[in-house]
Amino acid sequence: MTATWFSLTFALAAPFWALMILLPGWSWTTRIIRSPLIVAPVLVVYAVLVLPALGEVLPVVISPTLTGVRDLFGTDVGAAAAWAHLIGFDLFVGRWVWLDSRERGVPALVMAPVLVVTILLGPLGLAGYLALRTRWTGPTGAAAPAPRSVG
């Protein structure tokens, strides 16, 4: 059953990634992605995996050690739960990145590779976007004005 939950995790998130990457200009994409509830199905998978194993998970996350985390992730439930955790958080970050990029007027063709990196290597995608976003400040895509001196 754990393998099924593992497989289901990305399947639940993939449609939202597809909307952001392949259909960024579609009006329904904006309506759907605006809702933070898009991560709810993945969070349910996480809860289904973690709550029954809370007795094993809680000691590891309360007082983490490399060995304890490795051993937990070395189990089917631990690996599947970690996967759901990653997929859920990456989707939430991807959602924020996409919404922020739309607000700033970052072109969809610029954002597509950033979102792909965010799916595959979440923190690197976020770092790339944080570096990239400084070039756009609004719908016009104009660069940010130089800060004024105070005093």
C-alpha positions as CSV (number, residue, x, y, z in Angstrom):
1,M,0.0,0.0,0.0
2,T,2.9,2.4,0.7
3,A,4.1,2.0,-2.9
4,T,0.7,3.1,-4.1
5,W,0.7,6.2,-1.9
6,F,4.3,6.9,-3.2
7,S,3.1,6.7,-6.8
8,L,0.0,8.7,-6.2
9,T,2.0,11.6,-4.6
10,F,3.5,13.1,-7.8
11,A,0.4,12.2,-9.8
12,L,-1.6,14.5,-7.6
13,A,0.8,17.4,-8.0
14,A,1.6,17.0,-11.7
15,P,-1.5,18.6,-13.1
16,F,-0.8,21.8,-11.3
17,W,2.8,21.9,-12.5
18,A,1.5,21.2,-16.1
19,L,-0.9,24.2,-15.8
20,M,1.9,26.5,-14.6
21,I,4.4,25.4,-17.2
22,L,2.3,24.5,-20.3
23,L,-0.8,26.8,-19.9
24,P,0.4,29.8,-18.0
25,G,-1.9,32.2,-19.9
26,W,-5.1,30.2,-19.6
27,S,-7.6,32.0,-17.3
28,W,-8.4,28.8,-15.5
29,T,-4.7,28.3,-14.6
30,T,-4.7,31.5,-12.6
31,R,-8.0,30.6,-10.9
32,I,-6.7,27.2,-9.9
33,I,-3.2,28.1,-8.9
34,R,-4.3,31.0,-6.8
35,S,-5.7,28.5,-4.3
36,P,-3.2,27.3,-1.7
37,L,-5.5,24.2,-1.5
38,I,-3.8,22.7,-4.6
39,V,-1.3,21.2,-2.2
40,A,-4.0,19.6,0.0
41,P,-4.2,16.2,-1.8
42,V,-0.4,15.7,-1.3
43,L,-0.7,16.8,2.3
44,V,-3.4,14.2,2.8
45,V,-1.0,11.5,1.4
46,Y,1.7,12.8,3.8
47,A,-0.7,12.6,6.8
48,V,-1.9,9.1,5.8
49,L,1.7,7.9,5.8
50,V,3.0,9.8,8.8
51,L,0.2,9.7,11.3
52,P,0.2,5.9,11.7
53,A,4.0,5.9,12.1
54,L,4.1,8.9,14.4
55,G,5.7,6.8,17.1
56,E,8.7,6.2,14.9
57,V,8.7,9.6,13.2
58,L,8.4,12.0,16.1
59,P,11.5,11.0,18.0
60,V,13.6,11.4,14.8
61,V,12.2,14.9,14.0
62,I,12.3,16.2,17.6
63,S,15.9,15.2,18.1
64,P,17.3,14.6,14.6
65,T,20.6,12.9,14.0
66,L,22.0,11.9,10.7
67,T,21.8,8.2,11.6
68,G,18.2,8.5,12.8
69,V,17.1,10.4,9.7
70,R,18.9,7.9,7.4
71,D,17.3,5.0,9.2
72,L,13.8,6.5,8.9
73,F,14.2,7.4,5.3
74,G,15.5,3.9,4.7
75,T,12.1,2.4,5.4
76,D,9.3,2.3,2.8
77,V,7.0,4.5,4.9
78,G,9.9,7.0,5.7
79,A,10.9,7.3,2.1
80,A,7.3,7.7,0.8
81,A,6.5,10.3,3.5
82,A,9.7,12.2,2.7
83,W,8.7,12.1,-1.0
84,A,5.2,13.5,-0.1
85,H,6.8,16.2,2.1
86,L,9.1,17.2,-0.8
87,I,6.4,17.2,-3.4
88,G,4.0,19.2,-1.2
89,F,6.6,21.8,-0.3
90,D,8.0,22.1,-3.8
91,L,4.4,22.6,-5.2
92,F,3.7,25.3,-2.6
93,V,7.0,27.0,-3.5
94,G,6.3,26.6,-7.2
95,R,2.9,28.1,-6.7
96,W,4.4,31.1,-5.0
97,V,7.1,31.5,-7.7
98,W,4.5,31.3,-10.4
99,L,2.1,33.8,-8.8
100,D,4.9,36.2,-8.0
101,S,6.3,35.9,-11.5
102,R,2.9,36.7,-13.0
103,E,2.6,39.7,-10.8
104,R,6.0,41.0,-11.8
105,G,5.4,40.3,-15.6
106,V,8.2,37.7,-15.9
107,P,7.7,36.0,-19.3
108,A,6.3,32.5,-19.3
109,L,9.2,31.3,-21.4
110,V,11.7,32.5,-18.8
111,M,9.6,30.9,-16.0
112,A,9.2,27.4,-17.6
113,P,12.8,26.3,-17.0
114,V,12.7,27.8,-13.5
115,L,9.6,25.8,-12.7
116,V,11.1,22.6,-14.1
117,V,14.1,23.1,-11.9
118,T,11.8,23.7,-8.9
119,I,10.0,20.4,-9.6
120,L,13.3,18.5,-9.8
121,L,15.5,20.3,-7.4
122,G,13.2,22.6,-5.3
123,P,15.7,24.8,-3.4
124,L,17.8,25.4,-6.6
125,G,14.7,26.4,-8.5
126,L,13.7,28.8,-5.7
127,A,17.2,30.2,-5.5
128,G,17.2,30.7,-9.3
129,Y,13.9,32.5,-9.2
130,L,15.0,34.7,-6.3
131,A,18.0,35.8,-8.3
132,L,15.9,36.3,-11.5
133,R,13.0,38.1,-10.0
134,T,15.1,41.2,-9.2
135,R,14.9,42.1,-12.9
136,W,11.1,42.5,-12.9
137,T,9.0,44.6,-10.5
138,G,5.6,44.8,-12.1
139,P,3.4,44.1,-15.1
140,T,5.5,46.2,-17.4
141,G,8.6,44.2,-16.7
142,A,10.5,47.4,-15.9
143,A,13.5,47.1,-13.7
144,A,13.3,48.3,-10.2
145,P,14.2,52.0,-9.7
146,A,17.4,52.8,-7.8
147,P,16.7,53.2,-4.0
148,R,16.6,56.9,-2.9
149,S,18.9,58.0,-0.1
150,V,17.3,58.8,3.2
151,G,18.1,62.1,5.0
